[in-house]
Amino acid sequence: MKNVYFFVDEKGGNPVREFIETLPDKEQAKVAAYVSELKIQGHNLRRPLADYLGDGIYELRPKNRRVFYFFFLKDNVVLVHAIRKKTDKIPKEDLALCLRRKAEVASLKSLSEWS
């Protein structure tokens, strides 16, 4: 992979980074490890670390947290949303939000690089 980017909303907010920063240090480290593995393996990353949800949206699966992402311009990853998973299925509203953010990114106006 070339780069991992965070989605940035129209107000300059960074919802995935903000979500990660609310987690305890140990969980932040776990998410960072999953993102690092995603950067190394890219499209080859599979369960139990990641899964494909459909419509180009994937999820990283650290414990009961989910970080949603998609691949952009072949070798780039965009992290678009993150949640604490409370049920077996991902809520439709969360998937819809991921798809809206993916469409926004297609206009190339809302990214900041993972660091």
C-alpha positions as CSV (number, residue, x, y, z in Angstrom):
1,M,0.0,0.0,0.0
2,K,1.1,3.5,-0.6
3,N,-0.8,5.5,2.1
4,V,-3.5,5.3,4.7
5,Y,-5.7,8.4,4.9
6,F,-8.4,9.6,7.3
7,F,-11.6,10.9,6.0
8,V,-12.0,14.6,7.0
9,D,-15.5,16.1,7.1
10,E,-16.7,19.4,5.7
11,K,-16.0,21.1,9.1
12,G,-12.5,19.8,9.2
13,G,-13.4,17.1,11.7
14,N,-11.6,13.8,11.6
15,P,-14.2,11.2,12.9
16,V,-12.0,8.1,12.8
17,R,-9.0,9.7,14.5
18,E,-11.3,11.3,17.1
19,F,-12.9,7.9,17.8
20,I,-9.5,6.2,18.2
21,E,-8.4,9.0,20.5
22,T,-11.3,8.2,22.9
23,L,-10.1,4.6,23.3
24,P,-7.9,3.4,26.2
25,D,-4.2,3.3,25.3
26,K,-4.1,-0.5,24.9
27,E,-7.1,-0.4,22.4
28,Q,-5.5,2.5,20.5
29,A,-2.4,0.4,20.1
30,K,-4.4,-2.5,18.9
31,V,-6.2,-0.3,16.3
32,A,-2.8,1.1,15.2
33,A,-1.5,-2.5,14.8
34,Y,-4.4,-3.4,12.6
35,V,-3.9,-0.3,10.5
36,S,-0.2,-1.2,10.1
37,E,-1.1,-4.7,9.0
38,L,-3.6,-3.3,6.5
39,K,-0.8,-1.1,5.1
40,I,1.4,-4.1,4.8
41,Q,-1.1,-6.6,3.4
42,G,-3.5,-4.3,1.6
43,H,-6.2,-6.2,-0.4
44,N,-4.8,-9.5,1.0
45,L,-5.9,-8.8,4.6
46,R,-8.6,-11.2,5.7
47,R,-10.5,-12.5,8.7
48,P,-10.1,-12.3,11.6
49,L,-8.4,-9.0,11.2
50,A,-10.6,-7.6,8.4
51,D,-13.7,-8.4,6.3
52,Y,-15.4,-7.2,3.2
53,L,-18.9,-5.8,3.8
54,G,-19.9,-4.9,0.2
55,D,-20.0,-1.9,-2.1
56,G,-16.3,-1.5,-1.8
57,I,-16.5,-1.1,2.0
58,Y,-14.3,-3.2,4.3
59,E,-13.9,-3.3,8.1
60,L,-10.9,-3.7,10.5
61,R,-12.0,-5.9,13.4
62,P,-10.1,-5.1,16.6
63,K,-12.2,-6.8,19.4
64,N,-15.6,-5.1,19.4
65,R,-14.5,-2.0,17.5
66,R,-14.9,-1.6,13.8
67,V,-12.9,0.8,11.6
68,F,-14.4,1.0,8.1
69,Y,-12.3,1.7,5.0
70,F,-12.1,1.4,1.3
71,F,-9.4,1.3,-1.3
72,F,-8.8,4.4,-3.4
73,L,-6.7,4.9,-6.5
74,K,-5.6,1.3,-6.3
75,D,-2.9,1.4,-3.6
76,N,-4.4,3.8,-1.0
77,V,-6.7,3.2,1.9
78,V,-9.2,5.7,3.3
79,L,-10.5,5.2,6.9
80,V,-14.0,6.6,6.8
81,H,-15.9,5.6,10.0
82,A,-15.4,3.8,13.3
83,I,-17.8,2.4,15.8
84,R,-18.1,0.2,18.9
85,K,-19.9,-2.9,17.7
86,K,-22.9,-3.7,19.9
87,T,-24.8,-6.2,17.7
88,D,-24.0,-9.0,15.3
89,K,-24.8,-6.9,12.3
90,I,-23.4,-3.6,11.3
91,P,-26.2,-1.0,11.5
92,K,-27.5,0.1,8.1
93,E,-27.0,3.8,9.1
94,D,-23.3,3.2,9.6
95,L,-22.9,1.5,6.2
96,A,-24.8,4.3,4.5
97,L,-22.5,6.8,6.2
98,C,-19.5,5.0,4.9
99,L,-20.9,5.0,1.4
100,R,-21.6,8.8,1.6
101,R,-18.1,9.5,2.8
102,K,-16.7,7.2,0.1
103,A,-18.6,9.3,-2.5
104,E,-17.2,12.5,-1.0
105,V,-13.7,11.2,-1.2
106,A,-14.2,10.5,-4.9
107,S,-14.2,14.3,-5.3
108,L,-10.7,14.4,-3.7
109,K,-11.5,17.0,-1.1
110,S,-11.5,15.3,2.3
111,L,-8.4,13.4,3.3
112,S,-5.6,13.7,5.8
113,E,-2.7,11.2,6.0
114,W,-2.5,8.5,8.8
115,S,0.5,9.2,11.0
